[in-house]
């Protein structure tokens, strides 16, 4: 063992730095940037530290550090010795100007650190682990600059990592009071087993018995039917006693044979006997969940594979599946098995110790301890987060205990009060989902995967029934049907989900992959009138009209978006998109603001607009749906729509780039053109529907239905199609100017006697004499800033696009624009193709058409039956 004198010499040399003067500057100081960050993180709150402050950090002798009690000093490289890490974390100089700032020390480049240095090794290990769970590239993290963010309060957590990437690994001192350190207010070392007293404190009576008065979803008003639970004390499956509290389990089934035990009709009687569950081999996740309930004093547990008879009669099983959302919502809390790939993994720390180990480093008289991943990181890396069935379980649950390899996390949302807890030193993040719309839920759900593709509706029915009860048709809510119909699939494969075409083409259930509602928010106004035909034993024909709910009316307004839904709806009505007689108040005889105010007075909410537009459609003396339409639509899976239809031609542009994350190929981009060949709109199609139109050539006529007005992003979609998707197309050809047509095309149009010099160019054509003239309605841009011969290709395309939009604009009585210059009114339209059975059509996709071009296409009203 080293002598006290030798220890003193080594310890002092690792803490003290050589004296500095202006003639003998420190070379390491110049490579280490020190930044002071105020509370606000504003530009004014970030500044570089001066030489005096850096000298205090790295060179002025510190009595506290000199007295640090340590048998052996850590092995540090020259750079880390210069850092004086203990001094930075515990004793860094503070004064009135610096005490409320965060100090960040940056070392560049960190990847040149020493392999023999304990602190370099500690940082590298922590960053690699952090990048693994955050999804960042480890190589990028290690080859960038290394930053050490010092705590605002001595003894508090610091963070390490490249500041530009906002990646932090946090550490905490772990010594007792009396050594100059502050006692931390939470534990930093995670134990091998679950800390049940802490977990029980989270689940105190004030949390799990609080009345759920903030929950307004319909299924809370209905009692659960025929629910079975596991009786923990008697180890058997029983019917849930009335008004009895229970716990639910959310987990991944997996594919391991040992994890496949389940309740079926042949063993349900045996499982009802006392002690029966102790006599069968259950997967570890289930046995651990039972053990967790015992430790937390809970008597009843609901688990799908044991509490639902898996081979039950279809109507009986459907009842259980439809109320799964209610089961999870009414549970006292939900145990979530985040760790592992299946049911055999178990709940870490319950019956088996946790496998994760936090990296630790003794540094003089303090100990640096690696933080553990946040809850969001654990979820992002879990299989549980990717499964379709677990989505509704998570969304419906009020309180959740997440069991991960890095401890237990808890979140509860009762009475609009959010409770977040973590067993270890990690962050917990959560969002309240009760106010999330139907579209948001579908988009989130369809990003997940299912073992059996046919389960797409079953795994979501709990949420749907909870939101809308029985008022659903193939996953589409009747009260939000006009927006639900605007779904698009991002998958480029076949749009049909099953060989037997279980789901109709007009429902998102028929599509693979993530679903997006492009034109549904902010809300436009419906131009289509829908009808659904069903039958019962007593009524052979029932006609249901999907009407909007006042629950959605707030989405009729969007104060952050300048193009008001009222104005576009009024323009569409005047254009003829609604067959009801136009009202006097729709006349555009005043300035924009007065016109908008008048419309808002007449249509204070979306429901009022809908009835104003469509009440005449329901006139029994003159119905829009004929007897023959209703008879054709009686087949299950069919639906009727009465709206304007028009024909346009498809012009193929290109295929979107492939998705590097999912590996999916991109969809195909098409322009819609009028009979004159001018740009009228655009659409993306998957391979299944795009292939025939690519093979048979350009200019094929296609039928479209006008669904609704669009606020956003109709014009944005067109900007993409006319921009990046068409860079290889000449501008004149792109916009359909006659000068780009071949002689054969001109002869076909009986204009062979015209030459290109005498041709009347369209405004978007660069050959047009007025192309370079200033645009009258672009207050923020002057056109052109120089003679046209100097205009680059990119500027030429910008001008062409602006001229294109100007020709599609609408103006008020004083000549002012009714909308932002770069956001002309558009319609959401559905592309359809005729089915094998005459008179029935299939949905191909959702596109956008400029309102002005729709009116010029000669549309007509008719009823279309979709399947």
N, C-alpha and C positions, 0 to 999 in steps of 0.2 A: 504494500500500500504506500502511496506517496506521502511524504512528510507534510506537516502543516505548512512549512515554508514553501514547498514546491506547489502545493495546492493554491496557496495565496498568490504565488507568482502567475500561475496559469489562469486563475480566475480573474485576476486584475487585468491581465493582458487581453482577455476576451471581452472585457467591459470598457476599459479605458481606450481612448484613441490618442494618437500623438498630438501634441499641441500644434495649433495652426496660427499662422499670421498671414498677412496679405502677400508676403513674398514667398510663402511656402503653402500654396493652396492644396487641398485634398483632391486627388484625381478621381476618387470614387464619388465624391459629392457632385461632381459635374455630370456623372452618368445617372444620378438618382434625382428624379424630379419630385419635389414635394408640393402638393396642391392642398390648399385650404378651401373647404366647401362649407358654406353657411347653411342654415336650416332650409332655406327656400330652394336651393339648387338652381336659382336663377342665374342669368349670365353675370349679373353684378355680384353674385354671392360666391363665385369661383375665381380664385386668384392663386398665383404662384407664390410660394413662400420665399422670403428674402434670405440672404446669406446668414444674417444673424439668427434667424429661426432655425435654419438648417444646422448651424454650428451648435445650437442648444440641443438639437436632436442627436447629433452624431459625435460631438467632440467635447463638450463641457462635462467635467467630472460630476458624477451623481453619487452622493453619499449613500443613498438607499441601495443602489445597485452594488456598490462596493461592499455592503454588508450582507449581500444575499447569501443565504446558507445553502451550500451545495457541496456534496462530497466530491463529485467530479463535474467539471464543466462540460457542456455538450460539445460534440465535434462540429465546428462551424467552419465554412470556407471564409476566405478573406472578405468577400462581399457581405455575407451574413454577419460576420463579426463587426463590420462597419455599421450595419443596421442597428446594433445594440437592441435586439428584439424585446428583451425584458423591459428596457427603459422606454421603448416606444409604446408598449402596451400598458405599462403601469405608471411610469413616472414622467411621461413626456411633459415638457414645460407648458404651462398654461398661464394665461394672464387675462385681463379683462377683455382684450380684443380677440382672444383665441379660444376661450373656454367653451363657447357654444358652436365651435366649428368642428368638422371632421377633417382629420389629416390623412391624406393618401400619399403614400410613398411608392413611387414607380421605379422599377429596375428593368432596364432594357439592354440586352435581351436575357430573359430568364432561362431560356433553354440551354444556356452555356453554364448553368450552375454545376456545382461539384457533386459527383455521385457519392462521395464520402461525407458530405455535409448532411447532418441530421435534419436541419430545417429545410434544405432543398428537397430532400427525400420526402419529408412530411408534406410539403406543399404539392409536390408532384403527385403523390398518392391521393391526396384529397381532391385535386383538380380532376384526375382521371375518374375517380368515383363519382364526382359531381357531374362531369360531362356525360357519363354513362346514363345517369338518371334524368338529366335535363334534355338529352337528345342532341347536344352540341358535339361538334367535331373535336376530338381530343387533340389531334395534331394542330388544329388552329389554336386551341387553348395554350398548348405548351410552347408553340413557336412565336407567340406574341409577347407583349410586355407583361411582367408580373407586377401586380399592384397589391399593396397592403393598406387596407383601410383601417385606421386606428379608431378605437372606441371613443365616443364623446365623454363617457364616464369611465374613470379608471376601474378596471375589473370587469367591465362590460364586454359584450361580444365584439370582435373585430371581423373583418372579412378579407379574403384573399381572392385574387383572380384578375384577369384582364378587365380593366374598368370599362373599356370600350364594348365588351361583350356583356357587361352587367352580370357576370358570373361570380358568385361569392361562395366561399366556404367559410363558415363562421366558427370561431373558437371561443372558449370561455376559460378563465382562470378558475381553479377548483380547490383553493386552499382555504383554511379556516380563518376567521377574523383574528387579528393580532399579528399578522405578518405584513401588514400594510395593504392588504387586498380587501375588497368588498365582498361580502357573502352574496352569492347570486340568488335571485328570487325564484329560480326553477332549476331542477336537476339537469345536468348535462351528460351524465353517464347513463345509458340505457341498460337496465338490468336484463338478465337472460329470460326472466319470466314476467308475466303481466303483473303490474302493480294494481291489484284488485281494489284496495282501499281508495286509490286515486280515481279509478274508473267508477267505483260506486258513488264517489262524491259528485261526479258529473251527472250521474243518473239519480240524483236526489229527488225527493217527492215533488219539489217545486218545479222540476223539469218534466217529469213523466206523467204527472197528473194534471198539468195545466190544461184548462179547457181550450180546445182548438177553435176559438171564436173567430179567428182570422181566415179559416178555411171555408171557402164558399163553393168548392166544386160539387157538382150534383151528387156524386156517389156518396158523399158524407151524410146525405139525408136518408139513405136507404140502409136497411139492416143487411148484414151478411147472411147468406143462405147456405146451410149444410156445410159449415166449415169444420174440418177436423184439425186437431192440434196434437202435439206430443205432450203427454203428461209427464213432466220431468221426474216427479217424486215416485210415480208408479211405473215409469219406463214402458209406456204403452201409448197407442194412438186412440184418442177419444174425441167425441164431439165437443166443440168449444162451449163451455158453460156460458150462460147469458151474462152479459155485462162484465165479462172477465178479461183482465189484462193479459196480453200475450206478447211474445217477441217473434220477429220474422228473421229468416236467414236468406241472404242473397249471396250466391256463389256460382262458380262455373262447374258444370257436370264433368267435363273432361271425357276422355276415351279409355281410361284405365279399367280393366275388367273388375278390379276389386272395388271400384267406386260406383258400380251400376245397380246395386240393390235398390229396389223400389216397391211401392205398394201396388198390387194388382188385385183383381177380383178374387183370385185363388188364395191370397194370404191375408186379406183385410180382416177376416174374423180372428185369425191367430194373432195379428198385431194388436188387437183390442184387449188381449189378456195381460194381466199384471206381469211385468218383468219380461214381456216378449221381446222388446228391443234389445235387452241385454243378452239375448240368446242368438241374435243374428249378427252377421258381420257387416257392420256399417262403415262407410268411408270415414277417414279420420276427420275431415272437415265437419261432418255431422256429429261425431262423438265429441269433438272439441267444442262445438256450439252448445251441446247439451251440458258439458262441463262448465262452460262460461255462464250459462243460465243458473246453474247451481251456485257458482261463486257469487253471482250478483243477486241471488234471492228471487229469481223468476221461476214460476211454476209451469208455464206453458210456452211452447215453441212451435211455430209453423214453418214447415219445410215442404216445398212443392212435391218432391219425389216420394215423401211419406204421407203427406196429408191430402194429396190428390190421387185418386185411383187412375193409374196411367193407362189402363186398357178399358176404362169405363165406357158406357154407351155415349155416343157423340154428343147428344143433347145434355147429358149430365156433366161431361167433361167441359163442354163449352160454357156452362154456367160457372164453373170454377175458374176457368181461364178469363172470362169476361169480368170477374170481380177481383182479379189479382191486384189491380190498382188499389181497390178499396181495402184489400187485406193488408197491403203494405202501409197504406195511409193510416189505418186505424191501429197499427201495432204500436206498442209503447216505444219501441225502438227497433232498428234493424241491425243485425250483425252482418257485416260485409266481409267476405273472405277475399281480400285483395290479392294476397300472395299465392303463388303457385299456378299451375296450369290445369288443375282439375280438383275433384272432390277428395282425392287421396292425400293432398298436401297437408291439410290441417290448418289450424289457426296458430301461427307462431307464438310461442311463449305460454301457451295454455297447458298442454300436456308434454310438449317437447320444448327444449330451450331454443331461443332464437339463434340463428346461425350468423347473423351479421356482427361484425366487430368494428367498433369505432377506432380509427387511428389516433394514437396518443403520443405526446412528446413532452418529456420532462425538460424544462428549460430554466435552469437555476432554481428558484423557489416557486415557480409557477408551472402549471401543466396545461399544455394546449391539447384540446380535444376536438376531434373532427365532428362536425355537425352531421346530421342524418338528413336524408332527402325530405322535402316537404310533401304534404299529402298530394298535391297536384302532380308532383314528379312520380310518386309511387303509383298513382292512378294511370298516368300516361304510359308507364312501362308495364302495366298489368294486362293480362288477358281478359280479366273481368271487365275492364273498360271498353273492350272491343266487341263484346257480345250483345246481340240484339235483345235477348230476354232480360238482361240486367238493366237495360235503360229505364223501362217503366218502373222497375223496382227502386231504382235510385231516385227517380223523379217523384214518385208517390210517397216515399218515406219521409216522415217528419224529423226523426232523430236517427242518426247512424253511428255505429261503432265500426271503424275500419281497422281490421286486423292485418298488419303488414309485417314484413321482415324487419322493419325499423321502428316497431312500436305500434301502439293503438292510438288512433285519432278519433276525434268525436266532433260531430256538428249537429246542431239542433235548430230548428226554425219554428218556434211556436209563438203565436200571437205577434207575428212580425218581429220577433226578437231573436237574433242570431247568436248562438253560443258556439264558440270554436275552442277546442282544446287539443293538446298533443301530449302524449306520455313522455316524450323525450324533447330535446332542444331543436325542434323543427317548426316550420311555419305551417299554418292551417289556413286554407282559403276555401271559400264557399260562396255560392250565389243562391239567392231566393228564386225559385223557378215557378211559383204559383201564377205569376202574371205573364209567363211566356206564351206566345200565341201558338195556335195549331201549326202554322207554317214552320216556326222555329223548332218545334218538337219533331216534326217529320224530318226536317233537314238534319237534326242531330241524330235521330234514330237510324236513318238510312245510311249513315256513315259506319254503322256497326255491321257485324257479320252474323250469319245464322248457319248452323249445321245443315238444316233442312230449309231450302229456299221457300217451300210452301208455308212455312211458319210466319211469314212476313206480317200477316194480319193477326194471328194468334198472339204473337209476342208483343203486340202493341194495343191489343183490344182493351186491356185494362185502363190505359191512359185515355183512349178514345171514349170508352163508356163513361169514364170519370168526367170528361169534359162535356160530352154531348148526350150521354145516355143512349137511348135507342135511335136517336135522330141521326143515323149514319147510313151510308150506302157505299159498300166496298171501300171503307176507310176514309170516305169523304163526308164531312159534316154538312148537313143540309143548310144550316144557318150561316155557313161561310163558304158555300159551294162556289160562288162566283170568283172567289180568290183561290180556293183549293184546286180549281180546274187549271190554274196557271202553272202547274208543275213542269219541270224539265229534268231530264236525266243527264248526268254527266258521263255515263258509261257509253262506250262506243260499240258495244256488242249488241246482240239481238235484244230487242226491247221486251220480248215475251219471256215471262218468268218460268213458265212450265209448258210442257209439251201439249197438255190438254187445254191450254188457254183458260186456266181457272179464273183469271181476273181480266176484266174488260180493258181495252186499250186506253180508255179515257181516265182510268184510275192509276195513281202512282204505284199501286200494288203490283202492276204488271211489269214494272221496270226494274232493272238491275242497278245496283250502285247508288251513290248519293243523289238525293233529290234536292232541287233548288227551285224556289218560287221567284222567278225573275221580275215579273211585273206586278206582284201582289202587295208590295209595301215600298213606299207609301201608297195608300189605297187609291185606285182608280174607281170608276163607276161602271157597273155592269151595263152592257148593251144587249145581253142575251137573256132569254126567258126559258127556264129549264122545267122539265116535267119528268116524273118517274112513275111508272105504272107497276103496281103490285096487285096481288089478289089474295083473298082468304077464303075459308070455307063458306062464310056468309056473304062476302062481297067479292064477286068474281073480278071486278075491276076497281082499283083505287088509284086515283090520280093525285100525286103529291107534288106541290110546287115548292121548291126550295126558296124560302124567303130569308132575308138577312135578320140578324138579331141586334138589338140595341146594345148588346154587350160589346159589339165590335165598332160601334159608331165613333169612338174616339179616334180610330184609325182613318176616318174620313178627312181629318185635318192633319197637316204637318207644318207647323210654323217654321221649321228649319228649311223647308223646301219652297222655293218661290213660285213654282208652277202649281197653282191651286187646282184641286180636283173639280171644283165647281165650274171653272171657266172651260176646261177641256170637255167636260160633260155637256155643257151648253153648246159648244161648237159642234160636238158630235151629233147632238139632237138636231141642230139646225142643218147639218150636212145630210140628215135623213137616216141616221143609224138607228133611230127609234121610231116605230110606226105610229105611236100616239101623236095626236095633234100638237103642234108646237104652240107654246104659250107666248103671250105678249111680252112677258118679262124676259124672254130669251133673246129678244131683238137687241142687236148690238148697236145702240143709239147713244152711247155715252162713253166717257173715258174709262180706262181699265179699272181704276180703283172704285168708281161708282158702280160699274158693272159687277165687280166681285162682291161688293157690299149688298147689292140687290139680290144676287144669287144666294148669298149666305143667309139672307133674311128668309128667302123662300125655301131653302134647303138647310135647315139648322143641323141636320144630322143625315147620315147615309140612308137610314130607313125611310125618312121622308122623301128623299130623292127617289128611292126604289119604287115606292107606291105611286109617286107622281108619274113615273115613267111607265109602269107596268100594270097598274090597276085595270086599264082598259083591255089588257091582254086576257084578263080573267072573265070577260063578259060572256056569260053563258049563251046569250043570243047570237054572238059572233065569235066563237072560240078560235084561238089560233091553232089548237091541236085538233085535227079532224079525227073522226072515228077510225079511219084507215091508219092514221099515224099511231093512235093508241093501240090498235090491234097489232101493228108491227112491233111496237115497243113492249109488248107483254112478255116477251122472252126474257128470263132473268139475265141480268148483266147489260141490258140495253137501257138507253136513256134518250129523251127527246130534248131538242133545243130549237127554239124559234128565234131566228136572228137574220141579219143580212149575210149573204154569201157573195163572194166575188172570185174571179179567176185571175191569176197572175202566172208568169212563167218563171222557172227556176234557172238561175245562172250560177254554175259551180265556181267557187273561188279557190278554196284550199282546205286542208285538214289541220285542225288545231294541233299544237305540240302535245306530245305524250306527257302523261303525269309521271314524273320521276318517282314519286312516293308510292303510288298504287300500281304503277306499271301499265295503266290503261292507255290505250291509244286515244288520240283526240277525236272529237266529233268533226263532222264535215260542215263547212260554212258555205251558205248559198245566199245570193242576192235574189230578191223578188223584183221582177220588172213588169212594167205596164205593157200593153199591146204595142205602144210606140217604142219600147225598148228602154225606157227611162227607169232609173232606180226608184222603186216604190217601197222597199222594205228589206228585211233580212230574216234568216232563220238558220239554226244549227240542227243537224239531223244525225242520229247514230247510223252506223254502218248498215243496219238492217233496213232502214227506210231510205237511206241515201243512195245505196248501190244501184237500184234501177234507174234513177235519174242521172247518175254519172255515166252509166253504160249506154243509155239511149240518146245521149247528147244534150245539148243546150236547148233552151226554148220550149221545154215541155210545159203545157198548161196544167196548172194545179189549182184545186179549189180550196178556199179559205172561208172560215166563219169568223165574223167580228164578235169577240167576246166581251171586251171592256176597254175603256180608255186607260192609258198608261201614263203615269207621272215619271217613273224612273225604273229602270234605266233604258227606256226605249231608244232615245237618241244616242245614248252612250253605246248601246249595242251596235248601232249603225256606224258610229265613229270607228269602232274596232273593225267592222267589216270593210268599210271604205278606206281604212288606214292600213294597219299592219297585215290584215288578211289579203290585201290586194296590191301589195307593193310591186308585184310583177306585171300588173295590168296598166296599160297606157291610160292616162287620165281621161282622154276623150272617149275611149272605148269603155272605161269603167262607168262613166255617167250616162253613156248611151247616146252621145252626139252622133248625128247622121254622117258627119265627115269621116267617121271611123268604119263605116259600112263598106262592104265589098261591092263591086259592080253588080254582081248577081243579086245581092240583097236590095240594091237600089232599083234594079229592074223589077224585082218582085213587088216593090212598093210603088212602081210606076213613076219613078223619079229619075230614070236613066238620062233624061235630058238635062239634069242638073249637074253642074260640076262643083267641086269643093270650094271654089272661090266665091260662087254665088249662093252657097248653102247658108241657111239661117241657123247659126250655131246656138246651142243652148248656153245659158250663163256660166255653167260649170266647165265649159270647154276652153282650154287655153288659147284656141284659135279665134275665139269670139273677140270682137273689137272692144267690147266693154269689160273684158275680163280683168283688166288692170285698174279700172275705175274704182274710186273709193266706195266701200260698202256703206250704205246709208244708215244702217241700223246696228252698227258695231261701235258703241261709244268708247270702248276701251282699246280699240285697235284702229290704226289708220292704214288704209290700203291705197296704193302700195307705197312703201317708203322710198322707192327708186324706180327707174324705168323697168318695164317688164323684161327686157332682154337680160337684165341682171338677176332676175329672180331664180333662185336655185330650185332644184326639183322638189325638195321638201316644202319650200314656200309655195311653189306652184300647187301642190296638193292641198296645202292649208287654205289657199285662196279658193280653189275649186270647191272644197268642202263648205266653206263659208258661203260662197255663192249658191251652192246647192240648198243649204238651209234657208237662205233668204227667200228663195223662190217657193218655199213651203210654209212660210210664216203667216201669221194672222195679226190683224191690226184693229185697234179700236176706232171709235168715231172721229177721233182727232189725229189719226194716222200713227199713233204710238203702238209699239209692240205689245201684244197681249201676254207675252211669255218671254223668258230670257232668250237672247238671240241664238244661243247654241242648244236650245231645248224645245224644238218645235213639237206640236201635239202628235202623238202616235197612238195606235190602237194595238191591243193584244189580240192576236188572231190565232186560230187553230188550223193547221194544215190537215186535210182529211183525204182519204182515198177510199174508193168504193170496195165494199166487201164482196165475197163470192155470192152472197145472197142479195138479190136485187133490192134496192131501196135502203140498204143498211150501209153505214160508213164506218171507217176506222180512223182513230186519231193517229197522226204521224208525228206531230210536234207543235210547239208553240213558237210563234215568230212575232215580228212587229211590222206594221205597215204605217206609213205616214198618213195622217187623217186626210190631208188634201188629196193624196194619190188614191186613197180608198174611195172618196167621193167621185173621182174622175173615172174609176173603173166600172161604173155602171152596175153597182150591187143591187140585189133584189132580196126581198124577204121570203123565207120559206122555212119549213120544219125539216130538220135533219135528225135521223135516228142513228145513234152511235152505239157500237158494241165493243 
